[in-house]
Structures are given as structure tokens and as C-alpha cells.
Amino acid sequence: MLGNPVFETETTCTQIKVEPLTVAFEKRTLTQNKQLIEDFAKLIVRLWHFGIADTTYNCAVNYRVDAAGKVILLDFGEVRFANQAVRTDIATKKWFRSHSYRKAIPETLNHVMQKL
């Protein structure tokens, strides 16, 4: 789910090398990109089960694809741990207001996100 963060010091963290979703979208077919969006959604739901919610849902910025092709959350600095916040995000479909949905995700994939 995360990029295997290793906290070197109080202010330094390293993670595995991963590919931004925007780069992954350029290299993959439409079918593969649809799968990435679906995997992103599954990851979000999995995080919700732990009471973890992304504050921005910017999949193109905060999420990456690892060497195994799995979508992971890289920027865990923008998460919150509140079940009520998760319920509110679900009820309002907050991800549709994200920068990624409005600007960074190719238009050919917007309909995939709308089904989520």
C-alpha cells in the first residue's frame, strides 16, 4: 500500500523507486490504464478500511506504480486518520474535486473514475 518508507532520521525518509501515474498512463494501453484507475480505487477503499483517508485524492501526484505494477500511496504526508472524514469523503465523492481528476488524468479515463 505504501512505498516501503524507511525513516532514516526524524526529517528524512526514503522509499522504493516508483513511477508516477502520469508517466505510467503515457506508457500503457487504454485497457491497462483503466486497470490502474481501478487499482487506485481499490487501494483507496483498502485504506478506508484502516480509517486512513487521503486529503486530496490526487492520484497523479500522490500515487505511483511500483516495479510489480501495483498502485501505491507514495505521499502519506497528506493522509488523515478519522473515520468520520472517510465517511464524508465517500458521501461527497471528494475524488471528483481533485486536481488529478480535473486536470491530470487523460480524458479517456475520466469515465472509468465516474463509475467508481
N, C-alpha and C positions, 0 to 999 in steps of 0.2 A: 504494500500500500504506500509506503514511503520509500525514499531513495537511500535507504540504509544509512541514516545520518550517524556520523561519529563526531562527538563533541570533543575537540582537541583541547580547548580551553573554555573559559566562561564566555568568550566572544567569538570563537572560531569553530566552525562546523564544516566537515567535508562529507560529500555524498558520492554515490556512484555516478559515472558518466552516463548521461541520458540525452535523448533527442527531443527538442521542443515539438509539441504537437503541430505547430505551423509548418515546421520542416518536414515532419512525417506526412502531413497532408499533401505536400508537393511531390513526394516520392512514391506515394501509393495510389492504387486504383480507387475509383469511387466506392466499390464494394468494400475494399479494405478500410477506407476512411469511414464508411458507415459503421464498420465494426469498432473502430477506435472511438467513435462517439458513443456507441452502445457500451463499450468497456468503461468509458469515462462515467457514464450514468450509473453503471453497476458499482463502480468504486465509490461514487457519492453516496449511494444507498448503503453500501457496506460501512462507510464512515459514520453515517447517521445512526446505524445500529450501535455504534460505540459512543453515541452522544457527541460526535465531532461534526461540526459544520464549517465549511469554507465560508469566509466572509464575503468573497467576491464572485466565486464560481467562474473565474476566468480560465477556462481550460487551456486556452492557447498560451497563457503566461505561467500559470501555477502548476500545470501538469505536464508530464513528459512521458516518453515511451522508452522503456529500458531495453537492454540488449536482447531480452527474451520476447520483446514485443508487447509487454504488459504496460498499461497506463498506470502511472504512479503519481502521487501528490508530491511535488518537489518543495514547494514553498509552504511549509507547515507553520510559518510565522503568521499566516493570515487565517488561522482557524480559531474557532471558539468551542467551548465545551459546555453547552447548555441545551438541554432537551427542548425547552420552550422555543429557543431560537431555531432549532431544527424544524419543529412543527410549523413555525411561522414561515420559514423559507419554503417548505413544501406547500403550504396553503397558498402562498402568493407566487409560487413558481419563480423565485428570485433569479434563477439562472437565465431567464429571458431578458433580464435587465443588465446582464453582464456585458462588458466591453467585448469579450470574445464572441458572444452570440451576435451582437450588433455589428461588429467591425472585422474581427479576425478570422472567423470560421468561414470557409468558402460557402457562398450562397447555395451551392448544390447540396450542402449538408444541413442547412437550416431546417428543412422539413423533417430530417431524422430527429433533431432535437425537439421539434414540436410534438412528436409522438411520445416523448418521454413523460 
